[in-house]
């Protein structure tokens, strides 16, 4: 999916217009030819994004750009996305370096139309809009600075050891002219130069194998460990990666977005309804179809979608406080915990897709979510949300309603339970507790009760799920 339309630019004229003299009655305004230096702005990659973080620059300063070609990878509040150039030209000046953040709409780089204008753009770089908020590039703990490195041959002596440890290897980028040159971001090149590191041995983790700053930092850290080991210099035992008690950790971009959404949810009047559903038949079906790649998430999403078909008000939403919309699609969003936050990939038209295709789609969405590669339509189009903590053994919980939706269902674990039958006998059945949180402005208690009754019937007799 292309995001070139999000990369807005504007002209920066090199000289003001002037008037040419002559006949007073024929005086006319003459506009000189303007240098086409454009500002590249931080794009809004989602409706909730207020700032973005530069993950990596795909192009270096001075490199030529073609319209539609990726120029920068931006971390939004939901995912990492390639942003394409809307014009042909040259990346003249990078204003916001890798690892730094900038407000949506602020200038992150300058684009020149010709090579001759690159120098002009460089001179204008200092007057360009600065990012509203930045963070210092994160450097691996205890990396020696170039000033404190006493041995000029430190990296040369440990290259082989680093290669053996898997930190360094031959990196071949598709645009590297058969390995003749290393394709790396400007900031990565600067770091490598400062530390005297040869980029030809660094594995790139950026787009298409491009070397980015974190790759250099990892290589430097590996080199330091190898040197310490080779020279048998006593060092402190490395601290295990984890939580440092007493530390203050700022929100990531995604955590900031989650925080804003949760606060916004407090403005919606919600209520909750719980229901106990017997899952023996669903569990039996799952055992049959699991080998075919069907997940329990797909089963629950399909059952929920079929129930929503009969109760469209539960699939509705209120956004302005004055009206509500009967959504024309049933898109089931499912909460997924990922590193540094939470996201809700969306199974679109879940009521119309067969169970096996739905499972394949879900696997693809989860993989993309964990790689931070979801597109906006894959996480922002949900009409009803599922949150399942049953796999952790949680028997019941309440979920917070996502802004812009009508209801969210919290699903607990299916557990063996002693229950009484209508004939007075006691039996053992698997049951799960579901709790639905809904917007009381448009959904009422009777609506949820009827929806949950329908859902229970589908789950307790799941023959329709495989049709």
C-alpha positions as a printed Julia matrix, in Angstrom:
467×3 Matrix{Float64}:
   0.0     0.0     0.0
   1.42    3.35   -1.01
   1.76    6.27    1.37
   3.26    8.69   -1.11
   0.25   10.99   -0.75
   1.12   11.45    2.9
   4.55   12.89    2.15
   3.43   16.51    1.73
   5.92   19.05    0.44
   6.08   22.75   -0.23
   8.3    24.96   -2.39
  11.01   27.11   -0.82
  11.68   29.99   -3.26
  15.27   31.17   -3.65
  14.36   34.78   -4.47
  11.32   37.06   -4.08
   9.34   38.1    -7.14
  10.27   41.49   -8.61
   8.75   44.03  -11.01
  10.25   44.93  -14.34
  10.17   48.54  -15.42
   9.21   49.97  -18.81
   6.02   51.63  -19.95
   4.11   52.62  -16.84
   0.91   51.38  -18.42
   2.49   48.06  -19.3
   4.19   47.4   -15.99
   3.88   43.71  -15.21
   5.04   41.3   -12.55
   7.85   39.01  -13.63
   8.4    35.87  -11.56
  11.91   34.41  -11.66
  12.47   30.69  -11.95
  12.34   29.27   -8.44
  14.56   26.55   -7.13
  12.39   23.58   -6.37
  13.51   22.69   -2.87
  10.72   20.96   -1.05
  10.2    20.29    2.64
   9.47   16.68    3.51
   7.06   16.59    6.43
   6.42   13.94    9.06
   3.29   12.23    7.7
   0.22   11.23    9.7
   0.14    7.47    9.2
  -2.93    6.9    11.38
  -5.84    8.91   12.72
  -4.39    8.85   16.24
  -0.76    9.62   15.35
   0.58   12.9    16.75
   4.29   12.25   16.27
   6.5     9.74   14.53
   9.93    8.3    15.1
  12.51    7.92   12.33
  13.46    4.24   12.29
  15.84    4.54    9.34
  16.52    6.65    6.28
  16.38    4.41    3.22
  18.28    7.03    1.24
  21.37    9.01    2.2
  21.92   12.72    1.7
  22.75   13.43   -1.94
  21.14   10.25   -3.28
  18.68   10.48   -6.14
  15.01    9.71   -5.54
  12.32    8.63   -7.96
   8.64    9.31   -7.42
   7.09    6.42   -5.48
  10.45    5.23   -4.1
  10.81    4.63   -0.36
  12.81    7.37    1.35
  12.31    6.79    5.09
  10.89    4.24    7.53
   8.71    5.87   10.19
   7.47    4.33   13.44
   3.89    5.46   14.02
   1.81    4.7    17.08
   0.85    1.38   15.5
   3.52    0.12   13.11
   6.7     0.79   11.13
   5.91    2.02    7.63
   7.86    2.86    4.51
   7.09    6.39    3.33
   7.51    7.07   -0.37
   8.6    10.2    -2.19
   5.9    12.08   -4.03
   8.44   13.72   -6.36
  11.59   12.99   -8.34
  14.7    14.69   -6.99
  17.58   14.39   -4.54
  17.5    13.9    -0.79
  19.37   17.11   -0.09
  19.34   17.43    3.7
  18.2    15.21    6.55
  16.89   17.32    9.43
  15.64   14.59   11.78
  18.16   11.78   12.24
  17.43    8.13   12.93
  16.17    7.44   16.43
  14.67   10.9    16.82
  10.98   11.82   16.92
   9.12   14.66   15.26
   5.58   16.0    15.45
   3.23   15.24   12.58
   3.55   18.01   10.0
   7.05   19.12   11.04
   9.93   19.13    8.56
  12.15   16.04    8.59
  14.17   16.57    5.4
  14.63   18.72    2.3
  14.24   17.47   -1.25
  16.04   19.24   -4.13
  15.02   18.96   -7.75
  18.6    19.0    -9.1
  22.1    18.25   -7.84
  22.99   21.94   -8.13
  20.37   22.8    -5.5
  21.67   20.35   -2.88
  24.15   22.91   -1.52
  21.38   25.5    -1.26
  19.2    23.05    0.65
  22.09   22.3     2.99
  22.41   26.01    3.75
  18.69   26.18    4.53
  18.85   23.12    6.79
  19.52   25.14    9.94
  16.4    27.26    9.38
  14.12   24.31    8.72
  11.47   23.34   11.24
  12.96   21.42   14.15
  11.17   18.4    15.59
   8.72   19.23   18.34
  10.07   16.51   20.56
  13.2    14.42   20.25
  14.86   11.64   22.05
  18.54   10.86   22.11
  19.69    7.95   20.0
  19.77    4.83   22.12
  23.31    3.5    22.3
  24.12    0.06   23.64
  25.12    0.23   27.3
  28.81    0.75   27.97
  29.89    1.19   24.34
  33.28    2.91   24.46
  33.34    6.36   22.9
  35.89    7.08   20.14
  37.72    9.48   22.53
  38.24    6.78   25.16
  39.31    4.03   22.78
  43.06    3.7    23.29
  43.88    1.1    20.68
  43.5     2.13   17.05
  43.42   -1.49   15.98
  40.79   -2.62   18.48
  38.18   -3.51   15.88
  40.63   -5.04   13.44
  41.81   -7.44   16.13
  38.36   -8.69   17.04
  36.64   -8.87   13.67
  37.09  -12.61   13.36
  35.79  -13.23   16.86
  32.8   -11.05   16.21
  32.04  -12.91   13.02
  32.17  -16.2    14.88
  29.7   -14.84   17.42
  27.26  -13.97   14.64
  27.45  -10.22   15.2
  29.27   -9.49   11.95
  28.98  -11.03    8.52
  28.86  -10.06    4.88
  25.9    -7.8     4.22
  24.74   -7.62    0.61
  22.04   -5.07   -0.13
  20.04   -5.34   -3.42
  21.32   -1.86   -4.32
  24.92   -2.5    -3.3
  26.23   -3.11   -6.84
  27.11   -6.74   -6.18
  28.71   -6.04   -2.82
  31.06   -3.29   -4.05
  29.56   -0.82   -1.6
  27.64   -1.11    1.65
  24.21    0.47    1.78
  23.79    2.1     5.18
  21.85    4.97    6.7
  23.64    8.3     7.25
  23.56    7.93   11.02
  24.91    4.38   10.82
  27.79    5.62    8.66
  28.54    8.37   11.15
  28.59    5.92   14.08
  30.78    3.49   12.16
  33.22    6.28   11.31
  33.34    7.47   14.93
  34.12    3.98   16.21
  36.39    2.98   13.33
  34.14    0.09   12.33
  34.22   -1.39    8.83
  30.59   -1.54    7.64
  31.4    -4.25    5.11
  31.18   -6.81    7.88
  27.92   -5.65    9.5
  24.61   -7.41    8.94
  21.9    -4.92    8.06
  18.46   -5.25    9.67
  16.88   -2.3     7.86
  14.78   -2.38    4.67
  16.27   -4.81    2.14
  19.27   -5.45    4.39
  20.23   -1.8     4.84
  22.62   -1.2     7.76
  21.04    1.07   10.38
  22.31    2.58   13.62
  21.28   -0.3    15.88
  23.3    -2.73   13.71
  26.44   -0.65   14.26
  25.75   -0.43   17.98
  25.31   -4.2    18.21
  28.55   -4.79   16.31
  30.42   -2.37   18.57
  29.04   -4.06   21.66
  30.04   -7.49   20.33
  33.49   -6.2    19.5
  33.92   -4.81   23.0
  32.93   -8.13   24.58
  35.36   -9.99   22.31
  38.23   -7.63   23.15
  37.55   -7.93   26.86
  37.56  -11.72   26.59
  40.69  -11.85   24.43
  42.74   -9.59   26.71
  41.35  -11.19   29.87
  40.55   -7.81   31.34
  38.2    -8.23   34.32
  34.8    -6.72   33.63
  31.6    -6.42   35.57
  29.12   -9.22   35.02
  26.51   -8.02   32.52
  23.17   -7.29   34.09
  20.32   -9.51   32.86
  17.93   -7.75   30.54
  14.79   -6.8    32.41
  13.15   -4.19   34.57
  15.41   -1.86   36.53
  13.61   -1.14   39.78
  13.2     2.55   40.55
  13.82    3.62   36.96
  11.54    6.01   35.07
  10.81    4.83   31.54
   9.08    7.12   29.01
   6.23    5.75   26.92
   7.04    4.37   23.52
   5.08    5.83   20.62
   2.64    2.93   20.78
   2.25    3.09   24.55
   1.51    6.8    24.28
  -1.26    6.08   21.77
  -2.73    3.37   24.0
  -2.67    5.78   26.93
  -4.55    8.46   24.98
  -7.14    5.96   23.78
  -7.76    4.64   27.28
  -8.24    8.15   28.68
 -10.62    8.93   25.81
 -12.62    5.82   26.69
 -13.42    7.28   30.11
 -15.72    9.81   28.41
 -18.0     7.02   27.14
 -20.79    5.76   29.47
 -20.3     1.99   29.51
 -21.9    -0.99   31.21
 -20.98   -4.67   31.45
 -22.86   -7.93   31.05
 -21.44  -11.39   31.78
 -22.5   -14.78   30.42
 -21.41  -18.38   30.98
 -21.13  -20.56   27.87
 -20.59  -24.33   27.72
 -17.71  -25.1    25.35
 -17.71  -28.93   25.1
 -18.87  -28.92   21.46
 -16.51  -26.07   20.52
 -13.56  -27.85   22.15
 -14.39  -31.03   20.23
 -14.57  -29.11   16.96
 -11.26  -27.42   17.69
  -9.55  -30.81   18.16
 -10.81  -31.85   14.71
  -9.76  -28.74   12.8
  -6.59  -27.75   14.69
  -4.44  -29.94   12.43
  -5.76  -27.98    9.45
  -4.37  -24.74   10.83
  -7.54  -23.46   12.5
  -6.97  -21.44   15.67
  -9.28  -20.93   18.63
  -9.15  -17.2    17.9
 -10.59  -17.82   14.44
 -13.34  -20.01   15.91
 -14.33  -17.34   18.44
 -14.15  -14.56   15.84
 -16.32  -16.53   13.42
 -18.9   -17.36   16.11
 -18.99  -13.72   17.23
 -19.41  -12.47   13.66
 -22.32  -14.84   13.0
 -24.03  -13.65   16.21
 -23.53  -10.0    15.23
 -25.31  -10.63   11.92
 -28.5   -11.18   13.94
 -27.82   -8.25   16.32
 -26.56   -5.31   14.22
 -27.03   -2.79   17.03
 -24.2    -4.49   18.98
 -22.0    -3.94   15.91
 -22.91   -0.25   15.73
 -20.84    2.73   16.86
 -21.31    6.28   18.15
 -18.62    8.85   17.39
 -20.23   12.28   17.78
 -22.54   11.74   20.76
 -25.54   12.69   18.62
 -26.04    9.7    16.33
 -24.89    6.14   15.78
 -24.01    4.12   12.73
 -25.15    0.62   11.8
 -21.85   -0.58   10.37
 -22.18   -2.26    6.99
 -19.27   -4.64    7.64
 -18.6    -6.97   10.54
 -14.9    -6.5    11.24
 -13.66   -8.36   14.31
 -10.64   -6.7    15.97
  -8.64   -8.99   18.26
  -6.29   -7.6    20.9
  -2.69   -8.79   20.56
   0.1    -8.01   23.02
   3.36   -7.16   21.26
   6.71   -5.89   22.44
   6.16   -2.39   23.77
   2.4    -2.19   23.51
  -0.93   -3.54   22.36
  -2.55   -3.6    18.93
  -5.8    -4.94   17.5
  -5.42   -6.58   14.05
  -8.76   -6.75   12.24
 -10.42   -9.76   10.6
 -12.51   -7.94    8.02
 -15.9    -9.35    6.97
 -15.42  -12.24    9.38
 -19.02  -13.35    8.85
 -18.45  -13.91    5.12
 -15.07  -15.68    5.16
 -14.79  -19.42    5.71
 -13.11  -20.65    8.87
  -9.95  -21.93    7.19
  -9.31  -18.72    5.25
 -10.02  -16.75    8.41
  -7.37  -18.72   10.29
  -4.78  -18.16    7.57
  -5.6   -14.46    7.56
  -5.25  -14.29   11.33
  -1.82  -15.93   11.28
  -0.69  -13.42    8.65
  -2.0   -10.49   10.7
  -0.26  -11.66   13.87
   3.04  -12.07   12.04
   2.74   -8.58   10.59
   1.72   -7.12   13.96
   4.79   -8.54   15.69
   6.98   -7.26   12.87
   5.23   -3.86   13.14
   4.23   -4.04    9.49
   0.43   -3.75    9.72
  -1.2    -1.31    7.33
  -3.76    1.19    8.73
  -6.75   -0.66    7.29
  -5.54   -3.79    9.08
  -5.78   -2.3    12.58
  -8.14    0.7    12.42
 -11.3    -0.72   10.84
 -12.65   -2.88   13.66
 -16.37   -2.67   14.5
 -16.34   -5.15   17.43
 -13.37   -6.19   19.58
 -12.35   -9.49   21.19
  -9.87   -9.68   24.05
  -8.91  -13.23   25.04
  -6.83  -13.98   28.15
  -8.06  -17.55   28.43
  -4.74  -18.95   27.23
  -3.17  -17.53   30.43
  -5.68  -19.32   32.63
  -7.66  -16.13   33.43
 -11.23  -17.18   34.15
 -12.87  -13.72   33.85
 -11.99  -10.06   33.4
 -13.41   -6.8    32.08
 -12.07   -4.98   29.03
 -11.97   -1.23   28.31
 -14.04   -0.12   25.32
 -11.88    1.11   22.39
 -12.9     4.59   21.18
 -15.2     4.62   18.16
 -16.65    1.13   18.71
 -19.83   -0.08   20.38
 -18.67   -3.14   22.31
 -15.72   -5.31   23.35
 -15.93   -8.87   24.66
 -13.49  -10.27   27.23
 -13.08  -14.04   26.95
 -11.9   -16.16   29.86
 -10.5   -19.68   29.97
 -12.65  -22.74   29.39
 -12.61  -24.74   32.6
 -14.09  -28.05   33.76
 -17.05  -27.22   36.01
 -19.56  -29.24   37.98
 -23.04  -28.25   36.83
 -26.55  -29.42   37.58
 -28.77  -30.72   34.76
 -32.49  -30.14   34.32
 -33.25  -33.68   35.51
 -31.48  -33.03   38.8
 -28.22  -34.78   38.01
 -24.72  -33.39   38.45
 -22.34  -33.46   35.52
 -18.93  -32.17   34.46
 -18.87  -29.65   31.62
 -16.33  -27.24   30.17
 -17.5   -23.66   30.54
 -16.09  -20.22   29.86
 -17.06  -16.79   31.12
 -17.45  -13.89   28.68
 -17.97  -10.28   29.75
 -19.06   -7.63   27.27
 -18.4    -3.92   27.84
 -20.69   -1.73   25.71
 -21.49    1.91   24.95
 -24.76    2.53   26.81
 -25.65    5.46   24.55
 -26.54    3.08   21.72
 -26.58   -0.45   23.2
 -28.84   -1.43   26.07
 -28.91   -4.37   28.48
 -31.57   -6.27   26.54
 -29.52   -5.9    23.35
 -26.45   -7.48   24.94
 -28.45  -10.21   26.62
 -30.04  -11.24   23.32
 -26.65  -11.13   21.55
 -25.03  -13.32   24.21
 -27.87  -15.85   24.03
 -27.33  -16.14   20.27
 -23.55  -16.44   20.72
 -24.0   -19.19   23.3
 -26.24  -21.18   20.94
 -23.67  -20.94   18.14
 -20.76  -22.01   20.39
 -22.73  -24.83   22.04
 -23.82  -26.16   18.62
 -21.0   -25.0    16.3
 -22.03  -26.79   13.1
 -22.45  -23.45   11.27
 -18.85  -22.42   11.93
 -17.41  -24.76    9.29
 -19.93  -23.95    6.53
